């Protein structure tokens, strides 16, 4: 019983519902021209994807989603930084191991034995490759995002697609009844 009262109070406070009584209506009826539709450019998604492939973030700028550009550069820049850092450490351990095998050990890594140098090489090589893979994934995600965003920009989103809860009394018992109805107006 308490749940029903809370739901009714919530719908009354926040819902858009019909009030039974007289309604004022405008004396003039405005006819909407439904024959005109928004012009759709079918090449827009391909253009956005191309722009994003040429320069990451340019597709997002073409779609006027400027807030996504720092995210694109942040993701790609971060993974490129980790690629460079891991590659540098991999090359250091690789050169130290090669120098040790040649009989000229590096005093910086004298405390490590050969197995530790090989483990360090594998660790940094794996992280370097993973960083490169993530960079390619973020680059592809940038292109896909620009393409999908351009496609979604062409969809018709208007008030006919909204959800408006209504409380209607049950005609038999004159009590409010709850339900969901989806209506689409052509």
C-alpha positions as CSV (number, residue, x, y, z in Angstrom):
1,X,0.0,0.0,0.0
2,X,2.8,2.4,0.9
3,X,4.6,1.6,-2.4
4,X,1.4,2.5,-4.4
5,X,1.1,5.8,-2.5
6,X,4.8,6.6,-3.2
7,X,4.4,5.8,-6.9
8,X,1.3,7.9,-7.2
9,X,2.9,10.8,-5.4
10,X,6.0,10.5,-7.7
11,X,3.9,10.5,-10.8
12,X,1.9,13.4,-9.6
13,X,4.9,15.4,-8.7
14,X,7.1,14.6,-11.7
15,X,4.7,13.2,-14.3
16,X,3.0,14.9,-17.2
17,X,-0.6,13.8,-16.8
18,X,-4.0,14.8,-18.0
19,X,-6.3,16.9,-15.8
20,X,-10.0,16.2,-16.1
21,X,-11.7,19.5,-16.7
22,X,-12.0,22.1,-19.3
23,X,-9.0,22.9,-21.5
24,X,-8.3,26.1,-23.2
25,X,-7.5,25.7,-26.8
26,X,-6.2,28.2,-29.3
27,X,-8.8,29.5,-31.7
28,X,-6.4,28.9,-34.5
29,X,-5.2,25.6,-35.7
30,X,-1.6,25.5,-37.0
31,X,-1.2,22.9,-39.6
32,X,2.2,21.3,-39.7
33,X,3.7,20.5,-43.1
34,X,4.6,16.8,-42.9
35,X,5.7,16.5,-46.5
36,X,8.9,18.3,-45.9
37,X,11.6,16.3,-44.2
38,X,15.0,17.1,-43.0
39,X,17.5,16.8,-45.8
40,X,19.8,13.8,-45.2
41,X,23.3,13.6,-46.6
42,X,24.0,9.9,-47.2
43,X,27.8,10.5,-47.6
44,X,28.1,12.3,-44.3
45,X,29.1,9.2,-42.3
46,X,31.8,8.2,-44.9
47,X,33.1,11.7,-44.9
48,X,33.4,11.8,-41.1
49,X,35.1,8.5,-41.1
50,X,37.6,9.6,-43.8
51,X,38.3,12.8,-41.9
52,X,38.9,10.9,-38.7
53,X,41.2,8.5,-40.5
54,X,43.3,11.3,-42.0
55,X,43.6,13.2,-38.7
56,X,42.3,11.7,-35.5
57,X,39.6,13.9,-34.1
58,X,38.8,15.7,-37.3
59,X,35.7,13.5,-37.8
60,X,34.5,14.5,-34.4
61,X,35.0,18.1,-35.3
62,X,33.1,17.5,-38.6
63,X,30.2,16.1,-36.5
64,X,30.4,19.1,-34.2
65,X,31.2,16.9,-31.2
66,X,34.2,19.0,-30.1
67,X,34.2,17.6,-26.6
68,X,35.4,14.2,-27.9
69,X,38.6,15.6,-29.5
70,X,40.6,15.8,-26.2
71,X,39.4,12.2,-25.4
72,X,40.7,11.0,-28.7
73,X,44.1,12.7,-28.4
74,X,44.3,11.7,-24.7
75,X,43.7,8.0,-25.5
76,X,46.1,7.9,-28.5
77,X,48.7,10.0,-26.8
78,X,48.8,8.0,-23.6
79,X,49.2,4.7,-25.4
80,X,51.9,6.2,-27.7
81,X,53.7,7.5,-24.6
82,X,53.7,4.0,-23.0
83,X,54.8,2.5,-26.3
84,X,57.8,4.8,-26.4
85,X,58.6,4.3,-22.7
86,X,58.4,0.5,-22.9
87,X,60.4,0.4,-26.2
88,X,63.2,2.5,-24.6
89,X,63.4,0.1,-21.6
90,X,63.3,-2.9,-23.9
91,X,66.2,-1.6,-26.0
92,X,68.2,-0.9,-22.8
93,X,67.8,-4.4,-21.4
94,X,68.4,-5.9,-24.9
95,X,71.6,-3.9,-25.3
96,X,72.8,-4.8,-21.8
97,X,72.2,-8.5,-22.5
98,X,74.0,-8.4,-25.9
99,X,76.9,-6.5,-24.3
100,X,77.1,-9.1,-21.6
101,X,77.2,-11.9,-24.1
102,X,79.9,-10.1,-26.0
103,X,82.0,-9.9,-22.9
104,X,81.5,-6.2,-22.2
105,X,79.0,-6.1,-19.3
106,X,77.1,-2.8,-18.6
107,X,77.9,-1.7,-15.0
108,X,74.4,-0.3,-14.7
109,X,72.9,-3.8,-14.8
110,X,75.7,-5.7,-13.2
111,X,73.4,-6.8,-10.3
112,X,71.2,-8.7,-12.7
113,X,72.0,-12.2,-14.0
114,X,71.3,-13.3,-17.6
115,X,67.8,-14.8,-16.8
116,X,66.7,-11.5,-15.2
117,X,67.8,-9.5,-18.3
118,X,65.9,-11.9,-20.5
119,X,62.8,-11.6,-18.3
120,X,63.0,-7.8,-18.4
121,X,63.3,-7.9,-22.2
122,X,60.2,-10.1,-22.4
123,X,58.3,-7.9,-20.0
124,X,59.0,-4.6,-21.8
125,X,58.6,-6.2,-25.2
126,X,55.1,-7.5,-24.2
127,X,54.1,-4.2,-22.8
128,X,55.4,-2.4,-25.9
129,X,53.4,-4.6,-28.2
130,X,50.3,-4.2,-26.0
131,X,50.7,-0.4,-26.1
132,X,51.0,-0.5,-29.9
133,X,47.9,-2.7,-30.1
134,X,45.9,-0.3,-27.9
135,X,47.1,2.6,-30.0
136,X,45.7,0.9,-33.1
137,X,42.5,0.0,-31.3
138,X,42.0,3.7,-30.1
139,X,42.7,4.9,-33.7
140,X,40.1,2.5,-35.1
141,X,37.6,3.4,-32.3
142,X,38.1,7.1,-33.3
143,X,37.1,6.3,-36.9
144,X,34.2,4.1,-35.8
145,X,32.9,6.8,-33.4
146,X,32.9,9.4,-36.1
147,X,31.1,7.2,-38.5
148,X,28.4,6.1,-36.0
149,X,27.9,9.6,-34.7
150,X,27.3,10.9,-38.2
151,X,24.8,8.0,-38.8
152,X,23.0,8.8,-35.5
153,X,22.8,12.5,-36.4
154,X,20.5,11.6,-39.3
155,X,17.8,9.9,-37.1
156,X,14.6,11.7,-36.4
157,X,14.3,12.4,-32.7
158,X,11.2,14.5,-31.8
159,X,8.4,14.7,-29.3
160,X,6.5,11.8,-30.9
161,X,9.2,9.4,-29.6
162,X,9.0,10.5,-25.9
163,X,7.6,8.7,-22.9
164,X,4.8,10.6,-21.1
165,X,3.3,8.8,-18.1
166,X,-0.4,9.4,-17.6
167,X,-2.7,8.4,-14.7
168,X,-6.1,7.5,-16.0
169,X,-9.0,6.3,-13.8
170,X,-10.4,2.9,-14.2
171,X,-13.8,3.4,-15.8
172,X,-15.4,0.5,-13.8
173,X,-14.1,1.3,-10.3
174,X,-13.1,5.0,-10.7
175,X,-9.6,4.4,-9.3
176,X,-6.3,5.1,-10.8
177,X,-4.8,2.3,-12.7
178,X,-1.2,1.9,-13.8
179,X,0.2,0.7,-17.1
180,X,2.5,1.5,-19.9
181,X,1.5,2.4,-23.5
182,X,3.7,3.1,-26.4
183,X,2.2,5.3,-29.0
184,X,3.6,6.5,-32.3
185,X,1.9,9.3,-34.2
186,X,2.3,9.4,-37.9
